[in-house]
Every structure is written in structure tokens, then in C-alpha cells.
Amino acid sequence: MAKLPQLPVYYYLNHFTEMLGFVQRTYASVLGPEHHAFVARFEGLTRDARCLLVRMINRRGAIFNRSLFSYPEIDDVERAASDLTAAGQARELGEADYAVFISCLPKEVLVTGAQAAGRGDVRKSWSKPKFIDYYLERIPFSVAAQHCGARNFIALDGTRPIEFLLYLYFGKTEVDLKNFALRDLGILRTNQETSFSARFTDAEEALASFHYSKVLDSLEDGSEPAHRRAAVDVLGGPACMTQFAADLRSRAAHRTGLFFEKAGERDLALTLYRAGSSPDCNERLVRLLYNDGDKTEAEALLQRMIDDPASDEEHLFATDFYARKFGGRRTGLHTELLRSGRTITVDDTHRGNPEAGVAGVLRREGTKVFFTENVLWHSLFGLLFWDELFESTRMPSGFDWLPHCLKDRSFRRLFAATIDEKLAAIASGSALPLILRTVAARWGRPNGIFSWDHVQVEALRALLEGSDPAGVASILGSMCDDFRGMRDGFPDLMLVQDGKASFMEVKAEGDVIRRNQLTRLRQLGDAGIVAEIGRVDYRFDPEQDYVVVDIETTGSWSNGDRITEIGAVKVRNHQVVDEWQSLLNPQRSIPAKIVQLTGITNEMVRDAPLFAEVADSFMQFMADGIFVAHNVSFDYGFLSYEFERIGRRFRFPKLCTCAGMRRRYPGHKSYGLGKLCEIYGISLDNHHRALCDARASAQLLNLINQKRSEERYIGEAA
């Protein structure tokens, strides 16, 4: 493993200074007197004090044991701590720090401290949580401070201006500078822009956004006191003059409301939901009002949500709930949609990856299938509006990848004319050349919308040429209005048959359809794009292709040894329909004991192809097959490593003939391939050659599948 480079001595100080300079230049209109006062104080500190302050900011927590400070850039830690205390950036511990102070002490210190305080009832066998509770309930802070070394501790003070400055820079409530280190060590990728624009230009918006971001951050604590403080901060917080700040406030209100709703404090939960304006808050508010018997207010709120919905998801919930509770419909849209879905029989070996199973079944029926989910729509959106998003828009910092105009929903307003022009090109069916030009000109350039590795040009072409173009434009228009609200929930698969594109959301037994998925299906349908549910029925499928594989290797270590031969047999409906075999050059000598076992010599593989040269052919042979082998993990592991070495992914459902025979034909002393072939009269004339062993394993597969087929019919009869 390559050794990470050493960071320069004044690394953290230099980057904190860099951050301060950037924020002062970029956010001059946002910074207030307290922020300018902090910058002046910081610049007036000694270098040691500045270094210590930055180091403390960069560490977790708010209190620190000074005896553990040891930094190469600080000559006199004690003097630096005194300077910070004098400047109001640090202080001694107080009563408010008691719980945190006790929590950070080792158990042995708590034991000796309690004993020194004359507490003879403590026991060394107690757990640390029990010690903490004991201290907080029985020992005053002043006593604990005296006997547990509080004088060695120091607490950060006056940090809110620092936190705000970091928030302006990073866009979230970061309280340390770890991202700089990750960037410079090559661990964290950053964008390469050289000029940036402020994420906030209004001080009130910035302060409100910071306030509610801090509230959301505090909820990670999970405790009741944290939620009670959050409730006060939500209900008494600053007004939100922008959508971005209002969204943060609504998220905080919703999360805090959920806590108190579950705790049985419904009045407080109702107050919090009313304080938020988001669809999530409105939904909980409607449900609570209805369940509490206040149906008049619930109905009025539903009607407002239907008449003026904040999103398609809110409209969908409101119309569904209204119909069921006030309109007489008995089942919900989720249930109705699931019931209306097409049932697709998928071999139960695909459990865990039903999408791949459905794709295989549909391809056998002659349908072209693309795995799309959210990726297809993200890439289409990003490619179509590349210039607006990444050429005309500057990022707030090198650590940002998603343009802020998508976060605060100002994208449509900022670029209305060009957005309308490009949507018109989509609607007229003339946008594909524009998309392809962007692909050619910008390929590989990192961005926060999509990954180039997932761009499927063929799928984009199929969507644009095989769908109602006005419908595609409608979906993209909704993404322009609220990209974050439209970022997920799109169907798993795109199907193309006779040039027409449609979509399918795959649901296996026990799966539920989420609200965002239901919304996308309805949006696509309303836009004239066929979108349906594919309900998976798991059972043995005789038409499924099984590819029975055997490999020979230079040894048993998949991460170090190499493959010398692959043999594969394709089985469909209990019949062998195709075979594939190749010797491989392992690029290393075959040990004598392996030569003796397999009969494969170094001379036989010297002129054989490398794995990379047969990889495509083998993948084509696998197609939509299920990977089968005797002791499948061995063969699958070796092939996975070989594909990994050439930078490719190898992922197939697996079936093990050894495990399958143990389960369905119990009672044998050995389940080795040779012994099973002997028991069941299977020919194994050239054991330990790949194709011979694969053919034998295929016959074991047929024995297993015969049992699986019988189980299917027994289950249907029952």
C-alpha cells in the first residue's frame, strides 16, 4: 500500500486562513459584526494560539484534556491555551459541561474520583454508563471537578461565528477542516474550478439557513433533550424568506414532530407540523387531525393540498387519502397499482436481484431491456442542461458538486429562456444531436448530476426516439422545477419493443411501492409514457438458462493464483443447448502437483489466450444465465477476480450443485463431484478437466432441477 504523504507543519492553520480569506471575499454582504470581530480577534492571536484554536476546531467535541495536546507546530501549549482563554475563545469547565466531562473520562478515573470524594458505595465492577448516572445524580459538579482533574480540561468558547464561517464555505454544518486534508491526501476529489459564486447573497437567508441546519444537525443526537431544544429552535427560530431556508425549517419541524408524535405528545407534534410547510409535514398533520376526529380541518387541508400542491407527491397523497376517507374508495393507489401490475415468473435463483431475473425473462420474449432507474433521467437532464449547470453556473466552493440553483429551486427562474428552448427541442424530437454533442465535448468531466460510467447513449437514444417527446419534455420540466424532489423513484427498467419505449418498476413478493415510486409512475403515465409494475412470481423456471462452469487453476488462492482452463455448459429446460471451453495462459508456472492433478502442462497453456482475450466471449456465453458450479464460491471467486483485474464487473445469480445435492439428496457420506458421479452413474472420464467436470455438474443440476420442478407442481396443487 502506498504511504500517504506527510502534511506540512502549519497545514491546518494555513487552510483555516485560506477558508477565512475566501469567505471574507465571497460573502462580504453576508458577514455581520460578530463575524468581523472574530476574524480580528483571530488575527490578533499569537501563532501558537491560532494553531491551537484550529486544532481544537478540527477535533470532535467541545471540551479537551490539555495534557493530551501534542502538536509539532505549537511550541508552548499552556501559553496558547491561556491566550485563547483571555481572548474569549476558550474557558474553564462549568456546570453545563458536567455530563460531557464525565462521559469523556476513563472508568478508572471515575472510580478513584468517587473514592476520593468519600463515596464508599461505588463498585469497580459497575459499567461506565452506571458510573455516569451515579455522578450526575449523587456527586455535585464542583466535587467531581476537584477529584477528577477538571483543571486539566479546556472548553471551546465563542464558536458560533466560526461555525457560521465554515457553513458558508462548506454549505453544511461542518465543524472541522477534515475535507482539506482528505483533498490534499488524494482521498477526496474536488472540482477544479478557479472562480466561485456565493451560495447566499442575503444575510437573513444565510443566518436562517444556518440556524435550521444546526437544528437538523442537533437531531443526530437522538435524545429527548436534543429534540426538546430543537422544538424550541424550530418554533422560535428566524423567519424564512427563501425556499431553501423554508425547506430546512420544514425538515427540522417534520423530524422533531415525528419524535413527539411517537412519544405521545400529539399537541406538540401538531404545532411542529403546522410550523413546517412541506408535503411531509402536511401529510402527518392530515393524518393526525383525521385520527383525532378533527375531520373538518383534515378535509380542508386536503382540499388545499389538492388545489395548490407543493409537489406531485403531495397531490398524489392528498387525492388518494381524500378518496379513501371522504370519497368512498376502499383501497389506496399503492394497492391498486400493485394489483394491476403484470405478473412475471422468475426463477427463484434470482432472489436478491429480481430486476436481473425480470430482464432475462423479457429478453427471451424479444424485448430490449435497459437497467435505468434514476440514472437514465439524471444523465439526460445533466447532458441537456450542461451549459446552464456547469458553464454558466459557478460552484460555491471546490468541495461542491451540485449547483446551488438545484438545491434552492432557482434553476428554472435563472435560466428560463434557454430551458424553454431546450425543452421545446425535446418536445419536437430534435434534441438528440444536442445531447450527443455534449457527450462528445464533455465526456469524463466530473459533475454532481450523473456518473459518466453510467451514461448509456443507446438507452438515451431509445428513450428520445421511442417515447412521446412531449412527455419526455414534461418530465424534464418537472426536474427543472424541483430537481431534488425528482431525484429518485424512477422505474428500474426501460423496455423497448418495436421501437416503442416503456418503463417497469420491479416488485418482488413482500416489496412495497414507495410514495416517490408511485408518483413517478403516475407522472410518466400522465405524460403519455407507458409505465407499469412488474410483480415477480418466484418459482423454478425451466426456460431459464443455467451456465454450469468449471475452472482449473494454478492453486486455490483466488487473489493470487490464476485460471488455466474454463469449461462451461448451457442448460435450458433440462437439456444441454451449448458449450464453451478455453485453455488460458495464467502468466505463471503451473506447480507440478497441479499438473499431476489436471494434466494441464505449462506447454499446453504457453500459447493459449490471456483471460482478457476471452472475457468478452465468455460474458456473451453467460448472457442472462445463472452461474452454476460444484462448490460455486470457488469458481465464481476466481472469475470475479479475473474480471476485476481487467476493470470489469462480474455479477450473476449463483447456484451450487454441491449444496443443492446435499439439500435434495441427503444421506451421502461425501458430496464431492467424483463420488456423486459414481453414485448416480454419471460419466466422468476426464476428471479435473474443465469441460468434463462442467458436463458432469450439469447432470447434477438436472437432478436438482427435477426436484425443484416437482416442488413447484406440489406447491401449485396445494
N, C-alpha and C positions, 0 to 999 in steps of 0.2 A: 504494500500500500504506500502511495506517495506521501511523504511527510508534508504536513501543512506548513506554510511559511510563517515565520515569526512576525508578529505585529510590532511596528515601531514603538519606542518607549512612550511617546506622547500621543499615541494613536487615538485614544478615546477623547482626550482634551481637544485635539485638532479637529476631530469630526463634530464634536459638540459646537465648537466655534464655527465650523463650516455651516452647521444647521442654523445657528443663530443669525449668521450673516444672510443666509438665504431667506429666512423668514422676515428679517427686517427689510430686505429689498422687495420681497414679493408681496408682503402683507402690511405695507405701511398704513393703509387705510383701515386696517382691522385692529391693529395693536392699540391698547389703551395705556393709561398712565402706569398701571401696576406692572405691565409687561416691560415698558421702557425703564421703569425703576429697577426691575430685576436685572435687566441687561447691564445697567450702570453699576449695580452692586457687584455683579459677577465680574465685570471688567476691572473693578477696583480691588478684587481679592488678590492675594499672593498666588503665585503659580501653584504651590503645593495645595492651597485651599481650593483653587479651581479644579485641580486634578482629583482631589478627594471628593468634592461635590459630584463631579461627573461619574466617578467610580460608584458612589452611593446610588445615584440615579440609575445607573446601569445594573444594579443588583436588585433582586427581588426583595420586597418588604420595605418597611418604613423605619425599623429600628435595627441597629447594628452593634455588634460587640467590637469595640475599638481594639481590643487585644488581638483580634484576628486580622486587622488591617495590615497588609504587607504588599506594597506596590513599588516596583522599581523606580517609578518616576517621582515618588514622594520622598523627600529627604527627612522631614520631621512630621510624622502623622499627628502627634499630640498637638503641636503648634497649629497645624492645619485645621484640626477639629475645633480648637479654641477660636481660631479666626472665623470659622463658619458659624459658631455659636454667637460670636459678637456681631456678625453681620445679619443674624436672624434667619440663617438658612439651616441651622441645626439647634438642638436643645437637649437638655437632660430629660430623662423619662419622667412621665407624670402618671396620675391615676388613670387617665384614659388609655394608657399603653399597657395596663396591667395584664389583660388577657393575652395580648401578643407577646409580651415579655416572658410570661410563664411558659407559653407554648414553645418558645424557641430555646428553652433551657434543657440540657440533658437531664435524664431522670435522676442521676446520682447527685446533681446539684440540688434538685428539688428535695431529695431525701435529707441531705446534710443541712440544707437551709431550714427545713421544718424542725429538725432536731435542735439546731442552734437557737431556734425561736421558742424552744421549750415544749414542742408538740410531741409528746411521747406516744401518741396513739397511731402514728403513721407506720406503715409497713413497707419494707423494701420490695415485697412481692407485688405491691399494687401496680396496676398498669399506669402508663403516663397519663391517659385521659382522666383516670380516677384522681391522680395527684393534682392535675389542673383544676378539677372541680373542687377538690378539698381546699386548695389555696384560695380560690376565688370566693368560696363560701365561708372559710374559717380564719384566714390569715389576712390582716389588713395589708394594703399595698406598701405602706411605709415600713412594715416589719419585713415583708418579703424583699423589698428593695435593699434593706440593710444587710440581710443574711444571704442573699442570692447574687450579690455583685452588680446591682443596677448601676453603680457608679462607673462601671466599665463600658456601659452602653451609651449610645448616642442616637437621637432620632432626627430624621429629616424634618425640616420645617419650612413653611412658606413655599410649598411645591406647586401650588395651583398655577401660577404663571408659567412654570417650567412645563407642566403637563399640557397647558394650552399651546405653548410654542411647539411642542412635539406633535400635538394633534394637528396643528396647521400643516406641519411638514409631512407627516405620515398618513393623515386622513383617518386615523383611528386612535383610540386612547392608548397609544404606546407610551410606556414609561421608562424605556431604556433605549440603548443605541445598538442593540444586537444586530439589527439589519445591516448596519455599516460593516461590521466585522464579517457577517455572512457574505456580503457582497465582495469585500476585498479578499476573502479567502477562496472566492470562486464557487461558493456553495449556493448563494442566492443570485439569480440572474436579474439584472435591472435593464430598463430600456436605455437606449443610447442617445436620447435627445439631449440637446445642449441648451435649449431655451424652454422655459416652463411658464405656465399661467397659474394664477391663484385659484384654488378650489372655492374660496369665499372672497367676495369683494365688499361684503357688508358686515359690519361689526356685530350687529344684532343677530344676523343669521349664524355667524361663526360661533358666537357665545351660546346661542340656544342649541345649536348642533352639538357643541362640546358638552353642554350640560346633560343632554339626553343620551349622548354616547357614554358619558360617565355613569349614568344611571344603569344603562344596559350592561356595562362592564361590571358594576357592583353586584348585579344579579347572579353572576357566575359563582358567587359565594354560596348561594343556595339556602342560606339560613333565614329564619324568620326575622331577626333584627334587620338583616340586609333588605328584605322585602318591605318591611315597615318604613325604613328610611327611604326606599325607592318610591313608595306610595306618596310620602310627603313631598319628595322631589318632583314627582310627576304632577301632582295636583297643585303644587305651589311654584312650579318652575316657570321660566320665562315664556312669553308668547312666541309663537312660531309664525314668522312672516313669509316663510318659503315652504315649498312642498317637501324639500329634503329634510328640514328640521321637523316638520309635522310628521313625516314618516317615522323618524327616530322616536318622537314622543309617543306615537301610536304603538310602535313595537314595545316600548317600555311599559305603556299602560296595559297592553294585552298580556305580556308575560307576568306582570305583577298581579293583574286581575285574575289570571289563571291560578296563581298561588293561593289567593284568598278565597276564590271560589271553591277550590279543593279543600281548604281549611274550614269551610262552612261559614265564612264571613261574607255572605252574599251582598249585603248592602254596600260594603266597601268595594267588592268586585264590580257591582253595578256602577258605582261612582267612577271607578277607574275606566271601565269600558266606555262610559259616556265621555270621558276626557279624551279618548282616542277617536280618531275619525276614520280608521282603516276598516276594510271589509272584515278583517279578523275580529276587531272589537265589536263591530255591528252584529256579526253573527252570534257571538257569545251573548251580547245584550238581548237580541231577539229570543234566543233560547231560554235565557234566564227569566225574561219577562213572561214568556209563554208558560214556562213550568211553574212560575209563581202565581199564575192565574190572571196576570195583567194582560189579557189578550187584546184589549183595545189598543194599548200603546204598542204591543208587539205587531199588530196588524198595520198600524200607522207607519211604524218604522219600516216594515217590509215594503209597503207601498212606495215610500220614499226611495228605498234601495232599488226597486223595480223601475221607477220613473227616472231616477238620476243616479245610476250605479257608478261606483268609483272604478269598477273593473268588470270585465266579462265574468270573472269568477263570482263576484258579488251578485251580479244579476242572475247567474245560474242558481246560486244558493237561494236567493230571495224568491224567485219564481217557483222553484221546487218546493221549498218549505211552505210557501203560501198555498200552493195547490194541494199539498198533503194535509195541512192543518185547517185551511179555510175554504178550500175548493173541492174537497171530497175525494181526491185521488188517494188510493190506498198504498201504493208503492212509490218509492223515490226514484229519481232519474238514474242513480247509480245502479239500483237493482234492475230497472227496466233495460238499461243499456247492456248489462251483463247477460240478462236473459235473451236479448236479441242477438247476441254475438254468434258467430259461426263456430261450430264445434269441429276441432281438428284432432284426429287421432295421431298421437306422437308416441314413439317408442319410449318406454319408461326409463331407458338408459339416459335419456336427456333430462332427467330430473336435476334441477340446479341450473340448467341453461335451456329453458323451454323455447326461447327465441330461435336458437340454432335448430332445434328439432322442428319447429314450425317452418322455418326457412327451407329445410331439407325436403319436407313433405310438399311444399308449394312448388319448389323447383322441379320435383318429379312430375308435377302436374303441368309443367311447361311455363310457369311464371318466373319472371326475373325478379330476384329479391335483393334489396339493399338494406343493410343494417343502418338505420338513420337516427332514430331517437331525436335528441336535441341538436346533434352535431350538424345535420344537413341544413337546418334552418339557421343556425348560428353562422355557419360558413357562408351561406347565401347572403345573409344580412351584412356580414363583415366585408365580403367581397364587393357587394353592390355599393355600399356606402363608405368604402375605404378612404376616399379623398376627404370626405367630411369628417370622418372619425379620427384619421391618423395623419392627414396632411394639413387640413385647415384647423385642427384642434391640437393644442399643446397639452401635454400631461402636467398634472400639478407637481410631480417630482419624479426622480429616476426610479422610485420604488412603486410607482403606479403603472398599471397596465390597462385598466378600463377607463375610458374617458369620463370625466366627471359629469358631462352633459347626459350620459346614460344613467348615472346614479340619481341625479336630481330631476330627471324627466324634462330637461330643457332642450333635448336634441331636436325635436320637431320644430320648436319655436326658432331656434338658432339657424336652422338650415331649411326653412320651409320651401323655398323656391326650388332648390336643387333636389330635395327629397321628392317633391311632387313631380318633377321632371323624370326622375329615375323610376318612380312608381308607375308613371304613365308608360315608360318604356317596357316595364314588366307586363303591364296590362295589355299592351299592344303586341306582345310576343317578340319584341326586338331587343331584349336586354342581354341575351346570351353572349354576343360579341363583346359587350362591355365587361361582363364577368370574366370572360376568357382573357381579355387584355390585362385585367387586374392580376389574374393568376400568373400570367407570363411576366409582368413587370415587378410584382411584389413577392414572388414565391419565396418562402422561407423567412420572411421578415416577421419577427415575433410580435404578437399583439395579444390583447386581453379578451378577444371575442372568440377565437377558434384556434385550433392547432392545425398547422399545415399537414401534419401526418394523417389527419382525418378528413382532409378535403378529398371528396370523391367527384371528380369532374364529370364522370359518366352519370352519376346519380343526379347531379345538378342539371345536366342536360335533359335527363329523363323527366325530372320534375317540371322544368320550364317548357318542355315540348309536349308533355303528356298530361298536363293539368289545365284546368280553366285558368288562363293567365290573369284574369281579373280577380280570381280567388286568391292566387299566389300574392298578387299586389295587396289584397286586403289583409292577409296575414302579416306581410312585411310592414304594412302601415301601422298595424297594432303594435308591432315590435318597435317601431319608431316612437310611438306614443309612450310606451312603458316597457322598455327592454327588460328590466329586472323582473317585472311581473310576468313577462312572457319567456323567461329564460329556460323553463323546463316544462315537462308534461307532454311533449310531443310524442307521437306513437313510435313504437320500436322499429317497425319495418315499413319500407316503401315497396309496393308491389307494382310491377309493370307487365301488363298483358295486352297484346295487340296495340302497343304504343300508348295505352292509357295508364296513368299512374294513380295509385290509391294508397291508403295507409292502413296499417293494422297495429293495434295495441294488443300484445300477447298477455293473457292472464291464465296462469295455471290454477289448479284446484287450491282453494284457500286464499288466493290472492284477492285483494280488494282493489277497486279502482279509486284512485285518489282524486280529490277535487280538481287539481290542476290538469290531470289527465282527462277527466270528463269535460272540462272546459275546452281543452284543445280539440278534442274530438268534435264537440259541438261547433266550435269556431270553424274548423275545417269543413264540416258538413254545411254550415251556413254559407261558407264561401264557395260552395259548389265542388268541393274536393271530397271524394268518397273516403270515409274513414270509419273503420269498424273495429269491433272487439273480436279477437280470435281466442276462443275458450279451449284450453288444452285438455284433452282426454288421454291420460297416460295409460298405456297398455302395451303388450307385445305387438309390434307391427312387423309382419313378415315381409313387407315390401321395403323395409329399411335396409340400407346397405351396411354390412359389417365387414370391416377390413381387418383380417386376422394377420398379425405381424409377428415375425420372429427376427431377432438380430443375433449376430455373432460379434464378439468384441475382443479387444486385446487384454481385457481384465474386467473386474467387477466394479470399478470406481467410475461412475458416470461423469464426474467432473474432471477426471484425469485420463482415463482410458478412452479408446476410440473404437468406432464401429468398423468391422471388416466385411460384413455382409448383411444385407437386408432381404428378407423374403416376405411377400405379402399375398394374401388370398382374399378375394372379394366374394362375400356370400350374400345372396339375396333369395328370400323365400326357400331357405334350406338348400340352395344349390350354389355351387361354385360358378361364378359368372366371369371371373377374370383373375389373372395372376400378374405379379410384378416381382422382379428379382434383380439384384446387382451386387457384385463384389465391390468393395470400396478400398481405396488406398488410405490406411489410417495415419500415414505420415510418421510412423514409428515402427519399431521392430515388434513382431509378434512373439511373445515368450514361448519357449519350447513346450511347456506344459499345455498351452493353449493350442499350439499346432497339433500336438498329440490328441487333444480332445476333439478338435473340429476338423482336422485335416486341411485347414486353410494355411498355406505356407506364405512366407514373405515373397517368394517368386510369383505366386498366384495374384497377389494384390499390387505388385510393383507398378504395373501399367494400368491398373484399374482406375476409374474416375475418383476424384475427390468428392466428398459429400456435397459441397456447394454445387457441383456439376450435375447432380441428380436430384437436388432438392425440389426443383420445380416439377419434375416428372413424378416424384413421389407424392407431392401435395395434390397434383391433379388426380392421381390414383385414389388418394384419400377422399377427395371431394367432400360430400356431406356425410361420410361414413362414420360409424362408431369404431373407435380404436379398440381392438381386441388382442389379447396376448395371454400366454400362460405365465402367471406372475407378472401382471401387466405393468406394475410400477417400475420394474427393471427396464423393459423395452421402452416404455414411454419416457422415462427419465433420461435415457441416453439420447433419444431423438430430440427431446426438448433442448438438451444442452447443445446438440449439433446445430439446431436452428438458431439458438441464442448466439452461438459463435459467429454466425453469418448475419446477425442483426435482424432475425425474423422471429415471429411469434408462432408457436405450435400449440394449438388448443383444440382438443376434441373430447367428447364424452368417452369414458373408458368402461370396458367390461373385462373382467379377469376370469379366464376359463378354470383356473385353479380354484378360486373362491367359489365360482359358480358350481363346479362339480362337488365341492365339499358341502354346499348348501343343499343341492338337489339330489345328490347321490352319496349319502353319508355312509360311514361304516368302513371305509378302506383304511388300511394302515398307512399308506403313502398316496399322496396326490401329485407326485412327480409325473412329468409328461410320459416318460418311458413306462412307468408302472401302470398308468391309466390306459395307455395304448395296449399294453399286454392284457389287461383285464377285459377291455371292451373290443379286442380283436381289430385294432386299428393299425394299419401298416406304418412302420417307422424304420424303413430300410437304411436311411442315411441320417441317423440321429446326430444332432448338433451341426447340421447344415440348415441354413435359414429357411429355404423354401420347403424342405421336407418337414421341418418342425411346424411351420405355419400351416401346411396342409393337414397335419395331424391335429393341430389345435382347432382347425376349422371343423373337424369331425366332432371334437368335444363340444364346440359351440353348438352344433346341430343337436346334440343330445340335450344340452341345456335349454336351447330354444324350443325343443319339443315339449319339455316340461313347462316352460313359460306359456306356450300356446295352450296346453291343457289347462293350466291355471286360469287363463283368460276365459275359456269356454265354461269352466266350472263356475267362475265368478259371474258370468252373464246368466247362466242357468239359475243361480241362486237369486 
